């Protein structure tokens, strides 16, 4: 065993790829003792082999995929390129060639998970992807293994650090959205184009992956309702606080009577809920199972070393399987085919902020429209009055989304309503 060597190739030498290489060198002896084999990063696939990469020897850099896939000494492919093309092609080719695969590619898994998992199953190889969701937080392996003795009914989480940072600053410092986004960008939490984060797409891909595992039924990104935080205002934050709530961008997946609800949107959550205390760029995932009750996982959801930590955990797991000759032992968990509801088929409570003409009978008219559409009011407060316009803040009981939307459509045509200033779901 002392001389056993397992060779790996890393696809991509960016932030995470560089972090994984550094971690592999720093943990060389630990990896041996944990697995019974030596890990050697034999090659790293890059676009430009002439670009200097600090800490990575130039002799292992290559721009030739064929030199990796056709190398019989390479046992593990670590895909850290991101995106669909050419990552999908490389992952499937690697599995078909008998390589074990570790990936952090949420885009690939959320959209083509069934295809790549099928390739892994047919080849009898490992496909590990802990780093695809929530960075350093262990959630994929617990869902697949530690919680396998449960029927999981809900997975809910803050799985995007950029939006959580923005909402934290809006809550704690009273900043408006644009200023909080600018600060997040300056600190490196937000990309130059933050669309994937602030519109909920990044979180949507992650909740699709978690829902697929938790409910043992395939959920793709296209089935996830997504709504971002760009319309959240300082007023929404302030009023939510008055009602005892905090606003978070949440990914929510539920198994309700054998049907799946899966969505990403801003949500008012009770200030005493564990997720309400998760601040700045931290992530957290809250899981409910019938046997275990509630569990929460919290930590760094992104970044060079937190993500590299999750990748390295997968590499070590794969190395153990290679040494014990038991690769492919935990494959795709999607053995059911459950219906995924459309958003209008689900139920929610709503926080509704309306600016209406300040005159007798307006509140009664609003209440009548809601009542006629089976939308029951739990709380209503009249806030500021200004130039003949009053601001009403309403929290509803749980209602059918379709019924609520029908009421909103009627409000749009009412002359006494100046503006529907805010609509946010309530946990």
C-alpha positions as CSV (number, residue, x, y, z in Angstrom):
1,X,0.0,0.0,0.0
2,X,2.9,2.3,0.6
3,X,3.6,2.5,-3.1
4,X,0.0,2.8,-4.3
5,X,-0.5,5.9,-6.5
6,X,-3.7,7.3,-7.8
7,X,-3.4,9.9,-10.5
8,X,-5.9,12.6,-11.1
9,X,-6.3,15.3,-13.8
10,X,-8.0,18.6,-13.0
11,X,-10.0,20.3,-15.8
12,X,-9.6,24.0,-15.2
13,X,-7.0,26.0,-13.3
14,X,-9.1,28.9,-12.1
15,X,-9.9,29.9,-8.6
16,X,-11.2,26.5,-7.5
17,X,-8.9,24.4,-9.6
18,X,-5.9,26.3,-8.1
19,X,-7.3,25.8,-4.6
20,X,-7.7,22.1,-5.1
21,X,-4.1,21.8,-6.4
22,X,-2.8,23.7,-3.4
23,X,-4.9,21.6,-1.0
24,X,-3.6,18.4,-2.6
25,X,0.0,19.4,-2.0
26,X,-0.6,20.6,1.6
27,X,-2.5,17.5,2.6
28,X,-0.2,14.9,0.8
29,X,0.5,12.8,3.9
30,X,-3.0,13.2,5.3
31,X,-4.5,12.0,2.1
32,X,-2.3,8.9,2.1
33,X,-3.2,8.0,5.6
34,X,-6.9,8.6,5.0
35,X,-7.0,6.5,1.8
36,X,-4.0,4.2,1.7
37,X,-2.8,5.7,-1.6
38,X,-0.7,8.7,-2.8
39,X,-2.6,11.3,-4.8
40,X,-0.7,12.8,-7.7
41,X,-2.2,15.6,-9.8
42,X,-0.7,14.5,-13.1
43,X,-2.2,17.0,-15.5
44,X,-4.3,20.2,-15.5
45,X,-6.3,21.1,-18.5
46,X,-6.2,24.9,-19.4
47,X,-6.9,27.1,-22.4
48,X,-3.5,28.8,-22.4
49,X,-0.5,26.7,-21.3
50,X,1.8,29.7,-21.6
51,X,0.0,31.6,-18.8
52,X,1.8,31.5,-15.5
53,X,-0.2,30.1,-12.7
54,X,1.3,30.7,-9.3
55,X,2.0,27.5,-7.3
56,X,1.2,25.2,-10.3
57,X,4.2,23.7,-12.2
58,X,4.0,24.5,-15.9
59,X,5.0,20.9,-16.9
60,X,1.6,19.5,-15.7
61,X,-0.4,22.0,-17.8
62,X,-2.0,20.9,-21.0
63,X,-4.5,22.2,-23.5
64,X,-5.0,18.7,-25.0
65,X,-8.0,16.8,-23.7
66,X,-7.0,13.7,-25.6
67,X,-3.8,13.5,-23.7
68,X,-5.9,13.2,-20.5
69,X,-8.7,10.9,-21.6
70,X,-6.4,8.5,-23.4
71,X,-3.9,8.3,-20.5
72,X,-4.5,4.9,-18.8
73,X,-2.6,6.1,-15.7
74,X,-5.2,8.8,-14.9
75,X,-7.9,7.4,-12.6
76,X,-9.8,10.5,-11.6
77,X,-11.1,13.4,-13.6
78,X,-11.9,16.5,-11.5
79,X,-14.1,18.8,-13.6
80,X,-13.9,22.4,-12.4
81,X,-14.5,24.3,-15.7
82,X,-18.1,25.1,-15.1
83,X,-20.8,25.7,-17.8
84,X,-22.2,23.0,-20.1
85,X,-19.9,23.1,-23.1
86,X,-17.4,21.4,-23.2
87,X,-17.8,20.2,-19.6
88,X,-20.7,17.8,-20.4
89,X,-18.8,16.2,-23.2
90,X,-15.7,15.7,-21.1
91,X,-17.5,14.3,-18.1
92,X,-19.5,11.7,-20.2
93,X,-16.4,10.7,-22.1
94,X,-14.4,10.3,-18.9
95,X,-17.1,8.1,-17.4
96,X,-17.3,6.0,-20.6
97,X,-13.6,5.6,-20.5
98,X,-13.7,4.1,-17.0
99,X,-12.5,7.2,-15.2
100,X,-14.0,8.3,-11.8
101,X,-15.4,11.8,-11.9
102,X,-15.6,14.6,-9.3
103,X,-17.3,17.8,-10.4
104,X,-18.5,21.1,-8.9
105,X,-20.7,21.9,-12.0
106,X,-24.2,22.9,-10.8
107,X,-25.2,24.0,-14.3
108,X,-24.4,20.6,-15.7
109,X,-26.1,18.6,-13.0
110,X,-29.2,20.8,-12.7
111,X,-29.9,20.5,-16.4
112,X,-28.4,17.2,-17.5
113,X,-28.1,15.3,-14.3
114,X,-30.1,12.3,-15.6
115,X,-27.8,11.9,-18.6
116,X,-24.5,12.2,-16.7
117,X,-25.8,10.0,-13.8
118,X,-26.9,7.4,-16.4
119,X,-23.4,7.4,-17.9
120,X,-21.9,6.8,-14.4
121,X,-24.3,4.0,-13.7
122,X,-23.7,2.2,-17.0
123,X,-19.9,2.4,-16.5
124,X,-20.0,1.5,-12.8
125,X,-18.0,4.5,-11.9
126,X,-18.2,7.2,-9.2
127,X,-19.7,10.6,-10.0
128,X,-19.3,12.8,-6.9
129,X,-20.5,16.5,-6.7
130,X,-20.5,17.8,-3.2
131,X,-19.0,21.1,-4.3
132,X,-21.9,21.8,-6.7
133,X,-24.1,23.0,-3.9
134,X,-23.2,25.3,-1.0
135,X,-19.4,25.2,-1.2
136,X,-17.8,23.8,2.0
137,X,-21.2,22.9,3.5
138,X,-21.7,19.1,3.4
139,X,-25.2,18.6,2.1
140,X,-25.1,16.2,-0.9
141,X,-23.5,13.3,1.0
142,X,-25.8,13.7,4.1
143,X,-28.9,13.7,1.9
144,X,-27.7,10.6,0.1
145,X,-26.2,8.7,3.0
146,X,-26.7,10.1,6.6
147,X,-30.4,10.9,6.0
148,X,-31.2,7.8,3.9
149,X,-33.3,6.5,6.7
150,X,-35.8,9.3,6.4
151,X,-38.6,10.4,4.1
152,X,-37.5,14.0,3.6
153,X,-40.4,16.4,3.2
154,X,-38.6,19.7,3.0
155,X,-35.3,21.2,2.0
156,X,-35.0,25.0,2.4
157,X,-31.9,27.1,2.3
158,X,-29.9,30.2,1.7
159,X,-27.7,28.9,-1.0
160,X,-26.4,32.1,-2.6
161,X,-23.9,34.2,-0.7
162,X,-24.2,37.3,-2.9
163,X,-27.9,37.9,-2.3
164,X,-27.6,37.0,1.3
165,X,-24.8,39.7,1.7
166,X,-27.0,42.3,-0.1
167,X,-30.1,41.6,2.0
168,X,-28.0,41.6,5.2
169,X,-26.7,45.1,4.4
170,X,-30.1,46.3,3.5
171,X,-31.4,44.9,6.8
172,X,-28.6,46.0,9.2
173,X,-27.5,49.3,7.6
174,X,-30.7,50.4,5.9
175,X,-29.0,50.5,2.5
176,X,-31.1,50.3,-0.7
177,X,-30.6,47.5,-3.2
178,X,-28.3,49.4,-5.6
179,X,-25.9,50.5,-2.9
180,X,-25.8,47.1,-1.3
181,X,-25.1,45.5,-4.7
182,X,-22.3,48.0,-5.3
183,X,-20.7,47.1,-2.0
184,X,-21.0,43.4,-2.7
185,X,-19.3,43.9,-6.1
186,X,-16.5,46.0,-4.6
187,X,-15.8,43.2,-2.1
188,X,-15.8,40.5,-4.7
189,X,-19.0,38.8,-3.5
190,X,-20.8,39.8,-6.7
191,X,-19.7,39.2,-10.3
192,X,-19.5,42.1,-12.8
193,X,-22.7,40.7,-14.2
194,X,-24.6,39.6,-11.1
195,X,-27.8,38.4,-13.0
196,X,-27.4,34.7,-12.1
197,X,-27.2,35.5,-8.4
198,X,-29.7,38.4,-8.0
199,X,-32.4,36.9,-10.2
200,X,-32.2,33.5,-8.3
201,X,-30.9,31.4,-11.2
202,X,-27.8,30.2,-9.2
203,X,-29.9,29.2,-6.2
204,X,-32.5,27.6,-8.6
205,X,-29.9,25.2,-10.0
206,X,-28.8,24.2,-6.5
207,X,-32.3,23.6,-5.2
208,X,-33.0,21.5,-8.2
209,X,-30.1,19.2,-7.4
210,X,-31.0,19.0,-3.7
211,X,-34.7,18.3,-4.5
212,X,-33.7,15.5,-6.9
213,X,-31.7,13.8,-4.1
214,X,-34.0,14.5,-1.2
215,X,-37.2,13.3,-2.9
216,X,-35.6,10.6,-5.1
217,X,-37.1,12.1,-8.2
218,X,-35.5,14.1,-11.0
219,X,-36.0,17.8,-10.8
220,X,-34.4,20.0,-13.5
221,X,-33.6,23.7,-13.4
222,X,-36.4,24.5,-15.9
223,X,-38.9,23.2,-13.4
224,X,-37.8,25.6,-10.7
225,X,-39.8,28.8,-10.3
226,X,-37.3,31.6,-9.8
227,X,-37.7,35.2,-8.6
228,X,-34.8,37.4,-7.6
229,X,-34.3,40.2,-5.1
230,X,-34.1,43.2,-7.4
231,X,-37.5,44.5,-6.4
232,X,-36.9,44.3,-2.7
233,X,-36.9,47.8,-1.2
234,X,-35.7,49.3,2.1
235,X,-39.4,49.8,2.9
236,X,-40.1,46.1,2.5
237,X,-37.2,45.3,4.9
238,X,-38.4,47.8,7.4
239,X,-42.1,46.7,7.4
240,X,-41.1,43.1,7.6
241,X,-39.1,43.9,10.7
242,X,-42.1,45.5,12.3
243,X,-44.0,42.3,11.8
244,X,-41.2,40.2,13.3
245,X,-39.7,38.9,10.0
246,X,-36.4,39.0,8.1
247,X,-36.3,38.8,4.3
248,X,-34.1,36.2,2.8
249,X,-33.7,34.7,-0.7
250,X,-34.7,31.1,-0.1
251,X,-34.6,28.0,-2.2
252,X,-37.6,25.9,-1.1
253,X,-38.3,22.3,-2.1
254,X,-41.2,20.3,-0.6
255,X,-42.7,16.9,-1.1
256,X,-46.4,17.5,-0.5
257,X,-48.6,14.4,-0.7
258,X,-46.2,12.8,-3.3
259,X,-45.9,15.9,-5.5
260,X,-42.9,18.3,-5.5
261,X,-43.0,22.0,-5.0
262,X,-39.7,23.7,-5.9
263,X,-39.0,27.4,-6.1
264,X,-36.6,30.2,-5.3
265,X,-37.8,33.6,-4.2
266,X,-37.5,36.3,-1.5
267,X,-39.4,35.3,1.6
268,X,-40.3,36.7,4.9
269,X,-39.1,34.3,7.6
270,X,-39.7,34.6,11.3
271,X,-36.8,36.4,13.0
272,X,-36.5,33.5,15.4
273,X,-36.1,30.9,12.7
274,X,-32.5,29.5,12.5
275,X,-32.2,30.7,8.9
276,X,-33.0,34.2,9.9
277,X,-29.6,34.5,11.8
278,X,-27.5,33.5,8.7
279,X,-25.8,36.7,7.6
280,X,-23.5,38.1,5.0
281,X,-22.1,35.7,2.5
282,X,-22.8,32.6,4.6
283,X,-25.0,29.8,3.3
284,X,-27.3,27.4,5.2
285,X,-29.6,24.5,4.4
286,X,-32.5,23.4,6.6
287,X,-33.8,19.9,6.2
288,X,-36.9,18.2,7.6
289,X,-37.3,14.4,7.7
290,X,-39.9,12.2,9.3
291,X,-37.5,10.3,11.5
292,X,-34.8,12.9,12.3
293,X,-37.1,16.0,12.5
294,X,-35.1,19.1,11.7
295,X,-31.4,19.6,10.9
296,X,-29.5,22.6,9.6
297,X,-26.1,22.9,7.9
298,X,-24.3,26.2,7.8
299,X,-21.0,27.5,6.5
300,X,-19.1,29.2,3.6
301,X,-21.0,28.6,0.4
302,X,-18.4,29.7,-2.1
303,X,-14.8,30.8,-2.5
304,X,-11.5,29.2,-3.4
305,X,-10.7,27.1,-0.3
306,X,-14.2,26.4,0.9
307,X,-15.1,25.0,-2.5
308,X,-11.8,23.2,-2.8
309,X,-12.5,21.6,0.6
310,X,-15.7,20.0,-0.8
311,X,-13.9,18.9,-3.9
312,X,-11.1,17.3,-2.0
313,X,-13.6,15.5,0.3
314,X,-15.0,13.9,-2.9
315,X,-11.5,13.0,-4.2
316,X,-10.7,11.3,-1.0
317,X,-14.0,9.4,-1.1
318,X,-13.3,8.3,-4.6
319,X,-9.7,7.2,-3.7
320,X,-11.1,5.0,-0.9
321,X,-13.5,3.4,-3.4
322,X,-10.6,2.8,-5.8
323,X,-8.5,1.2,-3.1
324,X,-11.4,-1.0,-2.0
325,X,-12.5,-1.7,-5.5
326,X,-16.0,-0.6,-4.9
327,X,-16.5,2.4,-7.3
328,X,-20.1,3.2,-8.3
329,X,-21.6,1.9,-5.0
330,X,-23.8,5.0,-4.5
331,X,-25.3,6.1,-7.8
332,X,-28.3,8.0,-8.9
333,X,-31.0,8.2,-6.2
334,X,-33.8,9.2,-8.5
335,X,-35.8,6.0,-8.6
336,X,-39.2,7.8,-8.5
337,X,-41.1,9.9,-11.0
338,X,-43.0,12.5,-9.0
339,X,-45.0,15.3,-10.5
340,X,-43.4,18.8,-10.1
341,X,-46.0,21.4,-9.5
342,X,-46.2,24.7,-11.4
343,X,-46.0,27.7,-9.2
344,X,-49.7,28.6,-9.6
345,X,-50.6,25.1,-8.2
346,X,-48.8,25.8,-4.9
347,X,-49.9,27.7,-1.8
348,X,-48.2,30.5,0.0
349,X,-48.8,33.3,2.5
350,X,-48.1,36.8,1.1
351,X,-46.9,40.1,2.3
352,X,-48.6,42.8,0.2
353,X,-47.8,46.5,0.2
354,X,-50.3,48.7,-1.6
355,X,-50.4,52.4,-2.2
356,X,-54.0,53.6,-2.6
357,X,-56.1,56.7,-2.5
358,X,-56.7,57.9,1.0
359,X,-60.4,58.0,1.1
360,X,-63.3,56.2,2.7
361,X,-64.2,52.7,1.4
362,X,-60.9,51.9,-0.3
363,X,-59.8,49.4,2.3
364,X,-63.2,47.8,2.1
365,X,-62.9,47.5,-1.7
366,X,-59.4,45.9,-1.4
367,X,-60.6,43.5,1.2
368,X,-63.6,42.6,-1.0
369,X,-61.4,41.8,-4.0
370,X,-59.2,39.6,-1.9
371,X,-62.2,37.9,-0.3
372,X,-63.9,37.3,-3.6
373,X,-60.8,35.4,-4.8
374,X,-60.5,33.3,-1.6
375,X,-57.6,35.3,-0.3
376,X,-58.0,35.6,3.5
377,X,-56.3,38.5,5.4
378,X,-54.4,37.6,8.5
379,X,-53.0,41.1,9.3
380,X,-53.5,44.6,7.9
381,X,-51.9,47.9,8.9
382,X,-52.2,51.3,7.4
383,X,-48.8,53.0,7.2
384,X,-47.8,56.4,5.9
385,X,-50.1,59.0,4.4
386,X,-48.8,61.4,1.8
387,X,-50.5,63.7,-0.7
388,X,-53.8,61.8,-0.6
389,X,-52.1,58.4,-0.8
390,X,-52.1,55.9,2.0
391,X,-49.9,52.8,2.2
392,X,-51.4,49.6,3.3
393,X,-49.4,46.5,4.5
394,X,-51.3,43.2,4.4
395,X,-50.2,39.7,5.3
396,X,-52.5,37.0,4.0
397,X,-53.3,33.5,5.3
398,X,-52.1,30.6,3.1
399,X,-53.7,30.9,-0.3
400,X,-53.6,29.3,-3.7
401,X,-51.1,31.2,-5.8
402,X,-53.6,31.3,-8.7
403,X,-56.2,33.0,-6.6
404,X,-53.8,35.5,-5.3
405,X,-52.6,36.3,-8.8
406,X,-56.2,36.8,-10.0
407,X,-56.7,39.3,-7.2
408,X,-53.5,41.2,-8.2
409,X,-54.8,41.3,-11.8
410,X,-58.0,43.0,-10.6
411,X,-56.0,45.5,-8.5
412,X,-54.0,46.5,-11.6
413,X,-57.2,47.8,-13.1
414,X,-58.5,49.7,-10.1
415,X,-58.3,53.5,-10.2
416,X,-58.2,53.8,-6.4
417,X,-54.9,51.8,-6.3
418,X,-51.9,53.9,-7.2
419,X,-49.3,51.2,-7.0
420,X,-48.7,47.6,-5.9
421,X,-45.4,48.5,-4.2
422,X,-44.4,45.1,-2.9
423,X,-45.4,41.4,-3.1
424,X,-43.3,38.9,-1.1
425,X,-44.1,35.4,0.1
426,X,-44.1,34.5,3.8
427,X,-42.8,31.3,5.3
